Amino acid sequence: MSNTKHQSHSPDRRAVLRAAAALAAAPVLLGAFPDGATAAESTSSVASGGGKSLDLPLLRQKRTLGKGAYSLEVSALGFGVMGATYNRGITPDRKSLIALLRQAAEHGITLFDTAQIYGPLTNEELVGEALAPYKGRVAISTKFGHSIVNGVYQTGKLNSRPENIRRVAEASLKRLRVEAIDLFYQHRFDPEVPIEDVAGTVGDLIRAGKVRRFGLCEVGPETIRRAHAEQPVTALQSEYHLMWREPEKLFPLLAELGIGFVPYSPLNRGFLGGDMTAYTRFDSGNDNRDTLPRFQPEALGKNLLFVEALHRFGRARGMTAAQVALGWLLQKGENIVPIPGTTKLAHLEENIRAVQLAASPADWRQLETELAAVPIVGDRYPADQQKQVQQR
Ligand SMILES: NC(=O)c1ccc[n+]([C@@H]2O[C@H](COP(=O)([O-])OP(=O)(O)OC[C@H]3O[C@@H](n4cnc5c(N)ncnc54)[C@H](OP(=O)(O)O)[C@@H]3O)[C@@H](O)[C@H]2O)c1
């Protein structure tokens, strides 16, 4: 009798032992994926992804952007891929970048942000190749809305006409190697196309199964309300960090409508990471900081006072300047998912660890008070680009 019982249970026990072995073999992957992938599935993703279990921290914390049918649960910190190929100067070779993006996925990052204009096109291609082994386990956001003709950016021109949105979606799907775009943002408000038409077109793409969710960048309350009424918005993505706090005005509205917030350039394009000096210069070929008022030599030097305050705050709490900048953003709301970009494994680790570090609300208030007294020199954008991010 006991023998029969033993035999009837042994296949299950073997399965349990196999699963336990798989868990032991792949400890860093537990909880890495939001879609309920099992440990065994996660183990096979290591093999197919070519990644190696390094001693990097595992990002377990999740946050939810948006609500209801259009919500998206992702890691508390995403990865902004733009600077891997575009606007951030010299970057490592493609093979190294692919390895870096896979390391990010292996260590729990489940939101990767790109756009048609980054490159143009090549950044999406990189993301598509790097994340192909993680399909269904990480979310990719991309963006439409700039005018790109035959792969060439028509400087300063926007295009959110419905036929262009549909064209961009089809092409982005191919470059990203996915069946549906997890989150499709309008990159810049197009004054020539009513936002209802934009939202309605993305809604049609959602119903057609080509897009899963809709997002907006750098828009104001009226546009958010009108778009959301046509097609629920999952996330607003706007510049937000310790040196640019304007979006806070929108937080009550985002809370009211249940829209998530994705701060872009969360380290103010690297400045808050603390590695720059008054003598830092940018490669005019592939680094837009060369044109930004806050990164001109005089402004850089004066704004270092800001970074010194972050260093002081961090030194007393075991945090680097970058971790202070990211930690401050994360404690601003549970619906906030910053997307810092990096080309370095060391910075990836530093940024991931920022999620685990904490300061008290009183500490953060003290930091804000101290920083309020530091004058910020230079606008965030030159006049032509500033026009495209004015709140509407
Ligand atoms: N929607 C929009 O209009 C819009 C606009 C701009 C950006 N974005 C999105 O936001 C993402 C991030 O923005 P971003 O690249 O402008 O700015 P960011 O994330 O604030 O800064 C990126 C820069 O910071 C450096 N960095 C990263 N981690 C660091 C650390 N721990 N310590 C010191 N330096 C560090 C990186 O250099 P290393 O490579 O040396 O680490 C990189 O040059 C982009 O990739 C893109 O997806 C969206």
The ligand as an SDF file (V2000), in Angstrom:
LIG
                    3D

 48 52  0  0  0  0  0  0  0  0999 V2000
   10.2010   61.1420  -24.8410 N   0  0  0  0  0  0  0  0  0  0  0  0
   11.2200   61.9210  -25.1140 C   0  0  0  0  0  0  0  0  0  0  0  0
   11.0730   62.9510  -25.7530 O   0  0  0  0  0  0  0  0  0  0  0  0
   12.5990   61.5510  -24.6320 C   0  0  0  0  0  0  0  0  0  0  0  0
   13.6400   62.4570  -24.6920 C   0  0  0  0  0  0  0  0  0  0  0  0
   14.8920   62.0810  -24.2110 C   0  0  0  0  0  0  0  0  0  0  0  0
   15.0770   60.8050  -23.6840 C   0  0  0  0  0  0  0  0  0  0  0  0
   14.0400   59.9300  -23.6590 N   0  0  0  0  0  0  0  0  0  0  0  0
   14.1910   58.5730  -23.1000 C   0  0  0  0  0  0  0  0  0  0  0  0
   14.8170   58.6600  -21.8220 O   0  0  0  0  0  0  0  0  0  0  0  0
   15.9430   57.7910  -21.7920 C   0  0  0  0  0  0  0  0  0  0  0  0
   17.0160   58.3220  -20.8650 C   0  0  0  0  0  0  0  0  0  0  0  0
   17.3170   59.6440  -21.2060 O   0  0  0  0  0  0  0  0  0  0  0  0
   18.7690   60.2390  -21.4430 P   0  0  0  0  0  0  0  0  0  0  0  0
   19.6810   59.2260  -22.0220 O   0  0  0  0  0  0  0  0  0  0  0  0
   18.5270   61.5170  -22.1400 O   0  0  0  0  0  0  0  0  0  0  0  0
   19.2280   60.6820  -20.0020 O   0  0  0  0  0  0  0  0  0  0  0  0
   19.6190   60.0340  -18.6210 P   0  0  0  0  0  0  0  0  0  0  0  0
   19.1200   58.6730  -18.4880 O   0  0  0  0  0  0  0  0  0  0  0  0
   19.2510   61.0670  -17.6460 O   0  0  0  0  0  0  0  0  0  0  0  0
   21.2060   60.0370  -18.7240 O   0  0  0  0  0  0  0  0  0  0  0  0
   21.8990   59.1800  -19.5540 C   0  0  0  0  0  0  0  0  0  0  0  0
   23.3640   59.4740  -19.3700 C   0  0  0  0  0  0  0  0  0  0  0  0
   23.6950   59.2630  -18.0090 O   0  0  0  0  0  0  0  0  0  0  0  0
   24.8620   58.4880  -17.8780 C   0  0  0  0  0  0  0  0  0  0  0  0
   24.6570   57.6130  -16.7250 N   0  0  0  0  0  0  0  0  0  0  0  0
   23.7680   56.5920  -16.5730 C   0  0  0  0  0  0  0  0  0  0  0  0
   23.8690   56.0430  -15.3660 N   0  0  0  0  0  0  0  0  0  0  0  0
   24.8420   56.7200  -14.7240 C   0  0  0  0  0  0  0  0  0  0  0  0
   25.4140   56.6010  -13.4440 C   0  0  0  0  0  0  0  0  0  0  0  0
   24.9920   55.6930  -12.5730 N   0  0  0  0  0  0  0  0  0  0  0  0
   26.3990   57.4800  -13.0940 N   0  0  0  0  0  0  0  0  0  0  0  0
   26.8370   58.4210  -13.9570 C   0  0  0  0  0  0  0  0  0  0  0  0
   26.3340   58.5680  -15.2010 N   0  0  0  0  0  0  0  0  0  0  0  0
   25.3380   57.7180  -15.5760 C   0  0  0  0  0  0  0  0  0  0  0  0
   24.9780   57.7240  -19.1630 C   0  0  0  0  0  0  0  0  0  0  0  0
   26.3360   57.5750  -19.5020 O   0  0  0  0  0  0  0  0  0  0  0  0
   27.0280   56.1220  -19.5450 P   0  0  0  0  0  0  0  0  0  0  0  0
   26.6470   55.5310  -20.8490 O   0  0  0  0  0  0  0  0  0  0  0  0
   28.4600   56.4780  -19.4280 O   0  0  0  0  0  0  0  0  0  0  0  0
   26.5040   55.3670  -18.3630 O   0  0  0  0  0  0  0  0  0  0  0  0
   24.2440   58.5890  -20.1880 C   0  0  0  0  0  0  0  0  0  0  0  0
   25.1170   59.3840  -20.9310 O   0  0  0  0  0  0  0  0  0  0  0  0
   16.3800   57.6980  -23.2470 C   0  0  0  0  0  0  0  0  0  0  0  0
   17.1420   56.5550  -23.5020 O   0  0  0  0  0  0  0  0  0  0  0  0
   15.0580   57.6820  -23.9560 C   0  0  0  0  0  0  0  0  0  0  0  0
   14.5470   56.3610  -23.9570 O   0  0  0  0  0  0  0  0  0  0  0  0
   12.8100   60.2950  -24.1100 C   0  0  0  0  0  0  0  0  0  0  0  0
  1  2  1  0
  2  3  2  0
  2  4  1  0
  4  5  1  0
  4 48  2  0
  5  6  2  0
  6  7  1  0
  7  8  2  0
  8  9  1  0
  8 48  1  0
  9 10  1  0
  9 46  1  0
 10 11  1  0
 11 12  1  0
 11 44  1  0
 12 13  1  0
 13 14  1  0
 14 15  2  0
 14 16  1  0
 14 17  1  0
 17 18  1  0
 18 19  2  0
 18 20  1  0
 18 21  1  0
 21 22  1  0
 22 23  1  0
 23 24  1  0
 23 42  1  0
 24 25  1  0
 25 26  1  0
 25 36  1  0
 26 27  1  0
 26 35  1  0
 27 28  2  0
 28 29  1  0
 29 30  1  0
 29 35  2  0
 30 31  1  0
 30 32  2  0
 32 33  1  0
 33 34  2  0
 34 35  1  0
 36 37  1  0
 36 42  1  0
 37 38  1  0
 38 39  2  0
 38 40  1  0
 38 41  1  0
 42 43  1  0
 44 45  1  0
 44 46  1  0
 46 47  1  0
M  CHG  2   8   1  16  -1
M  END
$$$$
